[in-house]
Amino acid sequence: MTRTMMRWWIMPWIVLIYPVLILRLGFANPAIYEPPRDPTIGFNLISWANFPDGAQVWTNAVQDVYDHGFRSVSISPVRFVNLTTGAIRLSDGTNTGPDPSHIAAAIAHARSLGMLVTVNPFVEPDGFAIWRGAMNFDGLARTQFWQDYTDYLLEMAGIAQANGAHRMTIGTELRAIVRDSRHNADWSNVIDVVNAVFSGQLGYASNWDNYQNDNLISTIWENANIDFMGVDAYFPLVTESQADGIGNPSIALLEESWKGIFDDPASGFLHGVLRFAAARKNGAGMPCVLTEHGTIPYDKTTVQPFSTTPAMNVPDPEEQAHDYKALIRAADHLQERPVSEGRLEEIHIWHWGMPGAEGSLWFLDPEGDAIVTGAMAAQCLVDVVAPRIWNENGQLVIAKADILENAASVPIAMNGDVVAYGDQLVLSYNVGTASEPDFRQAVVSDTNGLARIRHLDGDERAGEEDPFGTSIKLPPGLILEASDGSEDFQLSMQVTRMNLLTAEASDRILKVEMSGFPVNAAGVAAPVSIDWLMTILPPGNDATTVVLDVTARFDQEVRLSEPRLNQAETFRVAMLSSSNTDPNAEYPEGTHDADELRVTNAAGETVVEQNLTTAPRDRLLLPPDQSERNGVVVTGAMQLNQEMPAPLNGDPPNISTRVEAEAPEPAYRAQAFIQRTDDANQDNLGAWINKTVNDPVIPSGTAFMWTIHIVASDDIIND
C-alpha cells in the first residue's frame, strides 16, 4: 500500500472549510421508489408441483426474489378440490401441490433475510377444470369442503406462526362461496380458529370484481379478526383502442387509470379501492394490500389483465412494462397515509418465475426471454426497487431499499441530483467482458454505518468467487459521559444522505459523499455532525483499496468517558467488525471470518500478532504498556487476517486499515474485543484504532479531520 502524508486538524468549525455538494432534493417524486412511504413491492411465489428437493427449490426461489432487491414475498400453498365431493387433497392424481415442509422452509428463509412474508393458501379445482372463483358446494360436498378447508388453513396457520410470517389470507378469489350467505357461519368459524393459532395479520384476497360485495363486507371485511383487505387487482385499465399497437398505452395514461382505481369511485367500475378500505370498520379503515396484480407480454394485455386472450395476438412486452411502471407511480406515498384515509401497504406482483410455475403467461424472470418469461417487465420492476444509478466504464452502482435493521432509507443522489431512496449502495466492477459482463461487488455501504469491503476475486470463474467481505464501521465511535454520569456508547451511525460522484469514473475511481451522526443502541444521537468522503480506487482482481476522509464537528460540548480514556476506547477513528465464534453443535471447532490480529509500525514491522481463536473473550485484548495505557501504539496498520479458511464463510478477505498522520504523529492505539458467543452468524469481533485524548472535554465548535486507508485483499498484506 502506498503511504501518503495525512492531516489531523483540530479547529473551530467556524473556520473549517470543507466543501459539501448540496443535494437538490425532491419530495413525492413518483419516479423514485421511497420505502416506507411507498407501498412495499413484492412478488407472489407459487408452484403447481411437488419436488423431491422442494425445500431447496422454494428456498432458492425466495433467495432469488431477495437477491433482485425485493423485500416482500407472498408464498402460496396449493391444494386440489374434488368438485363432486368437496374433498381437498395435496394431489388430484395428476397435479400435486408443494409439501407443507417446503412452504415452511420458504417462510423460514424469507424471515431469516428480513423479508415481509404473507402466506396465501390456494385451492384449485381438480385438473383446473374451472376457475376457483366459480366453485360452490351443496349438501354433503359442502360439509366435506369446509371440514377439509378448515383443516388445511389450520395447518398453514401453524406453519405461518411457527416460522414468523407477518400476514395470512383465509382465502383467495373464492368468489362464489363468498357471495353465498349459506357459508357465512363457516367463514366466521374458520376465521376464529385460524385467528386462535396465527398471531399475525389476517386478511382475505378478493377478486377485483367482488371486493365490494355486500355479503363479503358483512361476513369478512367487518369481522373483528380480519386486519387487512386484500384485492387481486386485475381491473381493466384502458380501452382496446387505447391499447392497440406496440408500446401502447402510455405510462401516463395507465397511471391516471390506476389513480382512479385507488381513489376515484366515479372513474370506472368498482374504482376507489382505497376509499372503500378507508370506510371499513366504522370509518377506522383497513390497510389494503394488492394481493395480486399482473399483466402478460402481449398487445392489449392492459384491457383485461386477467385474460390470456392477448396471447393469441402480437407480443408487446413494452405494454406490460408500462403497466408496472404506471402502477408504482400511481402508488406514490400511499403507504404513509393514515389507514382511515386509505393506506396501501404492499403490492404483490403475480408472479415470480420458479420451478413448477412454467407455462404461466404471468411468469416473470429478469434473466429470461422478454416474451417467454416477461424479462423486460421483470427487469423494470427490479430497476424500481434496486435502481442501477450508474452503469458505465465497467462500473455498476445499485441503490437498494434493503429494510436493514437500524438503517433508515435516505435520499441517494448522483452528482447532486436525487435518483433513488434507500438504505444501501452496492458498488461493483466488471471482471468479464463488455459482451459477457461479470460484475463483482467491491463495496456495499449501508446507512447504519456498516460497509463491507470485498476483493473482486477476478481470477476465479463466475459463481466460484469468494462472495464475502469484511466490515468496516464509519467512524468515529465515541464513548461519552451522560448527564447522569453513566456511559453513553455512541458506536453506531445514522447516515442521512448519500451522493455518488462520477467525475473520475473514466479513471475507474468512484466516490461517495455521506453525512450523518453517531447513535447509541437506543438510536439516540450524539451532538456530532459527520461528513465522510469514501473514495474507491481502481480495484485489482485480489485487492480493493478505499480511502475514507472523515470530518467530525462537535455541535455541543461533550465529555468523553474518563474511565475509558486510558483503555483506548473513547475516540475510535477507524473501526473493523468481524467474527470469531465459539464451538457449537453444528461447528464443533467454532468458525471465524478473522483468526489473526496484527499491528505494524511505520516500517511495516510486526508489533503485535494475536491469535484470535485462542484469545480471551469478553475483555480488551491488548493490555497496558509502560505508559499504563491499554492498547498498542500503532504507527503503521491494524489488520484482521484469515490465515486458515473456516466453516460457513470460507476465506473472506484480509483487511488492513491505516490512519494517516502528520509529524509529530499523534498517539493512536489499536485495541480489540471479542464477545463470547457460539452464534456462527454473529459479528462478535471488534477491532479499532483509537485517538489518545488527554482532556475528556471536547468544546462545542471543535472539528477533527482525518484520513483512513483500507485494503481488502485475498493475500495477507505485509507492509
N, C-alpha and C positions, 0 to 999 in steps of 0.2 A: 504494500500500500504506500502510495506517495504521501509523504508528510509535508504539510504546508503550515506556514505561520498562522496563528489564530489570535483572535481578540477576546479578551474578557473585560468588559467595560461595566463600571458602576457609575450611574449618573442620574440626576433628577430627570423625570420623564419630560419635563417642560423643555429640556434642551435636546432630547433624544430625537434624532432624525431617522425615521425608518419608513421607507415608502411602502404603502399598502394600497393595492388596487381596490378601488371602491366598486362593489358589485352593483350592477344595475338590476335590482331585484324586483321581480314582478310577482303579483299575487293572483290567485284564482285564474291561473293560466291553464285552459283546458288541454293544451298540447303537452303539459308536463304532469306526469303521474306523481301525486303528492300524498302518499300514505302518511298518517292515518286519516287525513282529511278526505281523500278519495276512497271509494269502496275498495276493499282488498280484492284483487283479481286472482282467481284460482282456476283449477280445472277439475272436471269430473274424470274419475278413473273407473272404468267398467270393463269386465272381461266376461264374455259368454262362453267360458271354457274353464276346465279344471286341469291344472298341470301337476305332474308328479313333484316338480320342484316349484310349486306355486308360491310358497312363501318367498322364495328368492325372486320369482317373476314379479310379484307385487312390490317387494322391497325395491327392486331395480326401477320399477315404474315410478314409485314415489320419489326416488333419488333423482330420476331424470327430470321430473317436474321441478324439483328443488334446484337442480343444477342449472336450469334455464331461467332461474330468478323468481319463480312463483312461490309464494309463502302460504298458500291456501290450497287444500285438496278436499274434494268430496269423493268418498270411497263407497262404491255401490256393491253390496252383496246381491246375489241373484238367486231366486227360487222359481220353480215352474209349477203352474196350476193346471190341474185337470179340469176342463170346463164342464164336464159332466158331473163329476163327484165333488168338486171343490177342494180336493186334496192337494196339498202343497208339498213338493219334494225338491231335493237338490238337483235331480235329473229327470228329464222327461223321456229317457231312453235313448235320445239322440243328442240332446244338448245337456250339458252339466254346468252348474254354477260353481264358483270358486269355493273351496272348502273353508269353513269358518276360521280355521287356523291361519289360512292365507290372509284373510281380512284382518285378523288380529295382528299379524306381522306387519301389514301395511300401515295400520294405525300406529302401532308402536314405533315404527321407523319414522313416520311423519312427525310424531311428537318429539322424538329424540332430536329432530332437526329444528324444532321450534315452530313447526307449521300449525296453522289453524286447520282443524280436522272436522269435517261433517261426515256422519255415517248416514247413507241414503238408501235404505233397503228397497230392492226391486222385486216385484212378482210379475212373471211373464206367462201368458197362456202357452200350454204345450205346443211346440212346433211353431211358435209365434203366429198362431192361426189368426188372431185378430189383435188390434191394439189393446193394450191393457186397460185403457180408459173405457173401453166398451164392455168389459167383463161385469157380470152381475150374477147373483145366485139366489135360488129359492129353496125352500124345504130343507131336506137333509144336506144338500150340497152347501147351502148357506151355513148350516151348523158346522159342517166339516171345515169349510173355508175359514170361519172365524176361530175355530179351535186351533187349526194349524197356523193361521196368520198370527194369532196371539203368541203361540209358542215360538214362532220364527222371530218376531220382534223382541220378545223377552231374551232370546239367545243373543241377538245382535246388541241389545241394550247392555247385557252383561259384558260382552266383548268391548263395546264402546266405553263403558265405565272403567273396566279393568285397565284399559290402555290409554285412558286420558283424552278421549275425543271431546271436542267442545260442543258440538251440536249433533242432533239426530232427528231425522224425519220419521213420522209414524206412517208414512205412505207417500207414493209419488204417482200422480196422474191417474188415480183410481176414480175417474170422473163419474161413471155410472153408479158406483157404490156410494160415493159421497153424496150424490144428489137424491138417493133413495132413502127416505126417512125411516124405512123399516130397519136400517142398520145403525140408527143413531145410538141406541143403547150399547151396541158392540163397539162403536167408536169411543164412547165415553169410558167403557171398561178397558179397552186396550191402552188408551191414554193414561188412565190411572195406574195400571200395572207397570207400564214402561216407566212412568214418572217415579214410581217407587224404587226402581232399580238404577235409573240413569240420572245423575245429578246435574248434567249439563243442560243446555237449552234444547227444548223440544219444539218441533215445527212440523209442517206438512208442506209437500211440494205440489202445488196445484197447477194444472194446466192453465195456459194463458186465457182460455175462453171460459174458465169455470171459477176463477178466484172470487168472483162477486156473487156466486150462487147463494141464495138465502139459506138453504139447509147447511151448506158448508160454513157460512158465517155463524149460525147459531150452535152448530154441533162441534166445530173445530176451532175456528178463529176466536170465538168468545169463551172457549174453555179456559178456565183459570190456569191450567197447567201447560198451555201452549204459549211459547215465549216468542216465536218469530213466525212471520208469514213468508213462505217460500212460493215463488212463482216460476214456472218453467216458461220463459218469456219468448215464445215463438210468434209474437204478434206480426201480422202483415205490416210492412214498413212503408211501401210505396206501391204505386200502380204499375201495371205491366208496361205502359208506355214510358214511364219514368225510368224503369229498369232496363229497357231494351238497349242492346249494344254493349260492346266490351267497355268495362270501366264505369258503366252507369249502374246506379245513380251516384251522384257526387257525395263526398263525405258530408258536406254542408247540408244537403237535403236529408240525408239519413239522420244526421244529428238533430235536426228540427223534429223529425218524426219521433226519435227516442225521447226528446224533451217532453213532447206531448204525452207519450206513453207513461212517463214518470209523473207528470204534474198537471196535465190539462185534460180533464174528462171530456171536454167538448171537442177535442181534436180528432177523435176517432173511436171506433168500437172498443169498449172496455178500457179506454185510456184512463190515466190518472191513478196508476198503481200506488204511488206513494201517498197521494191524497187519501185513497181508500185505507191504506195501512194506518195513517195518522188518526183516522176516525174510530179505529177499533178500541176495545177495552174502555168504553165510555169516554172516549176522547183522549185517554192517556197515550194511545197509539201502540203499535207493534213495530219493531225493526223489521225491515224487509231484506230478503236475500233472493237474488235471481239464482234459483237453484239449478237452472239450465238456460243457456242460450247458445244457439249455433246456427250457422248457415253452411252451405256447401259450395264448392268452387265451380259453379255453373251459372250461366246467364239467367237472370230473373230470380235468383235464389232469395232476394230480399222481398219479393212479392208475397211468398208464402214460405218462410224459413223452415217450417215443419215438413215441407213436401220434398219428395225425391224426383218429382216430375221434371225439374230443370236438367236433371242428369241425362235426359234423352236429347238435350239440345246442345248449346255451344259452351265449351269450357270458358269460365270467366273468373279466375282466382282473384282478379283485382276487385271485383264487386264484393267478394267475400271479405277481403281485407278492409275495404271501405266500411263495411258494416261494423267490424270490430273496432276500428278507429273511431267511428261515429258514436258507438255505444259508450266508449270510455270517455270521450269528450263530453257527452251529454251528462255523464255521471259525475262531473267535476264537483268536488267538495260535498257530495251528498251524504257522506258518512259523518260529517261534522254537524249536520242538522240535529236538533232535538228530535227524539222519537215522536213526540206529539206534532211535529211539523213534517214528518215523512222522511225517515232516515233509511238510506240504502247502505247496508253494511258489507255485503260481499257480492261478487259476480262470479258464478261458476260457468266456465265455458265448456260446452259439450262438443267433443271430449278429447282428451289426450290419447295419442296412439300408444297402445300396449298390446302384447300378445293376447289373442282371444278376442280382439276388437277389430281385426282386419276385415275389410269388406264394407264397413260402415262408411257412408259418404261424408259423415261428420268427423271422421278420423283425422287428427291433426298431429303432424310431426315435422318440426322445422328442418330436420336433416333429410327429409324425403323429397318426393316429387310434388310440384305445385298443384297437380290435379289429384293424383292417387292419394296423397297424404296431406293435402292442403298446406304445403310447406310455406307458401307466400304469406297466407293468413297467420299461420302459426308463428312465423318469424316476426310479423308485425306486432303480435302480442308480446313476444319476448322483448322486442325493442321498446315496448311501453314500460315494462317492469324493470328491465335491465338495459337501458339505452346505451348504445355504443356512441359515446360522445366524441371519441376520436378514433379514427381508423385509417391512418396514413403512415408512410415510411416504415412499414413493418411494425408499427406500434398500435396496440388496441387498448383503449381505456373504456371500461364499462362502469356505469353508476348503478348501484343496487340499493333497493329498499329491503334490507335483509331481516328487519324486525329483530335486531340484535338486542341481547339483554343489556340494559343500562346504556343504550345508544339511541339518541334521538335522530329522526330524519331532519336533515337541514338542506338549505339551498346548495346545489352544486353548480358551479359556474365553469365556463371555459373562456379564458381571456376576458373575464369580467362580466360576461353575459350568462345569466342563469339558464341552464339547459336541462337540469334534472333536479330531482328531490330524493334524497335517500340518506342512508347511514353507512355507505361503504363505497370506496373507489377501488377498482381492480385494474392494475396496470400490467399489461402483458406484451411480450415481444415475439416476433415470428422467427422460429428457428428452421422453418421449412423454406419453401419457395413461394414466389408470387402466385403461381398457378395451383400449388398444393400447400397452402399455409398450415403451419403448426404453431399455434400461439401458446406460449408458456408464461405463467404468472411470474412476475418479478417482485411486485409489492402489492399487498392488499391492506388498505388503510381504513379503519373504522372510526366512527365519530365518538366512540367511547375511549379513544386514545390508544387503542391497540393497533399495531401494524405487523403483519407477517412479511418477513423478508425471505425470498426464495432464490435459489440459483436455477438457471434455466434447464440445466441438465441436457443441453443441446446435443451431446454426443450419444444420447440414448434415443431409441426409436419411440415414436408416439405411443403412449399407453404404458411405456416401461420406465418413464422418467420418475424421479422422486417427487411425489405430489405435496410434500410437506415443507413447511418453513419454520423459522424460529422467530418468536415475537419480540418486538421492542414495545416499550410504553413511551408515549410522548412525555417529555419532562417539562417542568420539574415536579418531582414528588416531594411533598412537604409534610413534616410533622409539626403542627402548631400547638401552642398552648391556648386552650379555650378560655373564655372569660371566667369560668368556674374553676380553673386550674387543671382541668382534665386535658388529656391529649386528643388532638383532632388530626386523624390520619388522612391527609389530603393527597392520596396516592393514585387517584384515577383522574381522568379528564373528561370534559364535555366539549367536543368540538362544535362550534356554532356555524362555521362556514367552511367550504372547500372551493378552491379555484384552481383549475388546471391551466398551466401556462405552456404554450406550444411554440413559443418564438424560436427555440433551439431544437425543435423536433427533427429538423433535417439533419442535425448532427447526432441524432438518436439520444438527445437529452430531453427529459420531461421534468417539469417542476410542478409542485402542488403547494399553493399557499393555504394555510389554515389559521383559524383563530379560535380561541376558547378560553377555558378556565379550569382550575383544579376543582375536584369534588371529592367528598368523603363517601363512605359506603352507604350513607343515607341519602346521597345526592345533594347535600348541602355544599354550596360553593364557597371557596376562599376568595378574598378580595384581591385577586391577582388576574390581570389580563395578559394573555399569552398569544404571541404570533409565532408560527412555525413556517419555515420555507424548506420543503423537502425536495432535494434535487436527486433524481435517479440518473446516474451516469450510464453511458453505454454498457450494458451488461455483456459479459462473456458467457460461454457455454456453462462454465462451472463456478462463476462468481458474479454477484450483484453488489454494486457499491452505491451507497446512499449517503449524501451529505445533508445534515439537518442543522439549519440555523434557527436558533431559539432566541426570542426576546420576551422577557417576563417583566411586567410592570406591576408594582405593588400599589394598588389604589387606596389602600388604608395601611396604617401601621399594623404590623403583625409581630407576634412574639413566637420564636421557634421554641420547641420543647427543650428546656435546659438539660433534663436527664439524658436526652439523645444526642446532645452536641458532641460528646466525646465518643459516640458509638458509630459515627459515620452513617447516620440515618436521616438527619433533619432536612437536608437540601440535596436531593438526588438529581444530578444534572444529566445522567444517562442511565436508562433502565432496561434490563432484559428480563424476559419471562419465559420459563421453560418448565420441564418436568423431570423428576427422578423419584419414582414412586416405590413404595414398599411391596413386598411379595403379597399375593393373594391367591385364591384357589385357581384362578384362570392363568395367572402369571406367577409361578412359584418362585421365580428369581426377581420378581418386580420388572418394571420397564422404565425406560427413560428416553428423553429427547436430547439430553446432555449428560455426559458422565465425567467431565473434567472442567474445572475452573482454573484458568491460567491468567496470571497478571504479569506484564512485562514492564521493563523500564524503557527509557527513551532510546536505548541502543538495541532494543528488541530482545534483551536477555530476560530469561525467566526469573521472576521474583518469587512467585507463589505458583505451585502446581497442586491442586486439591482434587483427590478422587471423590466425586460427588456421591457415588453409590455407597461408599463406606462412611461418608461424612455424617456427623451428628445431626439430628433433627431438632426442630423447634428451638433453635438458638442461632445467634450470629456465628458465622463460620470462621471469620478471620479475627483472631484475638488481638489484644492491645500490644503495641510495641513499646520501645523505651520511653516514648513520649506519653505513655499511658492513654493513648487514643486507640480506640478499636479500628480495625480495618488496616489495609496495607496501602502505603503511599504508592500511587500509580502515576508514573511519568510517561508511560507508553500506552499499552492497550489492556483491556479486560476482555477475556474470551470465554465463551462456553463452547466446548467441543464435544463431539460424539465420536469417541475413539472406536467403540465397538457397536455395531448395529444391535438394536433391541427389538423385542416383540412389539406389535401394534403399529408403530410408526416407522420401523426400519432404521433408516440412516438419514435423518434430517440434516440440513447444512450446519456446519460450524459457523459461529458468528463472533465477530470481533468489533469492539467499539472503542473509540479513542476520542477524548476531548482535547481539542487544540488549546494551546496556551501561549501567551506572550511571556518573555522573560522580564522580570523574575517570575518564575512559574508559581501560581498559587497552589496550595496544597490540596490535591484530590486524593481521596482514599476509596479503594474498592472494598465492597462488602457483599455478603450474600446470606440467604436464609432459605432453609428447606423445611417446609411444613410436613409433619408426619401424616401420611395417608397411603392407603392401598388402592385408591380410586385411580385406575390407569388413565382415565380421561381428564384428570385434573392437572392444570399447570400449578405445581406446588413449589416451584423453584424461582426465587427472585434474586437477581444479581444487579448491582448498581455501582456507579461512580458518584461519590458524594463530595460536594464542595465543603471544605473545612471553614466553619464560621465561628469566630470567637465571641462576637456580641450577638446575643439571641434576638435583639430587637432590630427589625428592618423598618426604617422610617417610611411613611407614606411618600409616594413620588419616586422611590428608588426603582431603578431599572437595571436589569442584568441582561447581557447578551453573550452567547457562546455558540460554538460550532462543534458538531459531533460528526465523525466519520464512522460509518458502519459498513462492514463487509460480511456478506453471507457467502460461504464457499464450500464446495464439495470437499476440498482439502483443508487440513488444519493450517492456519496462517502462521507462519514463523517470521515475525518482523521484530 
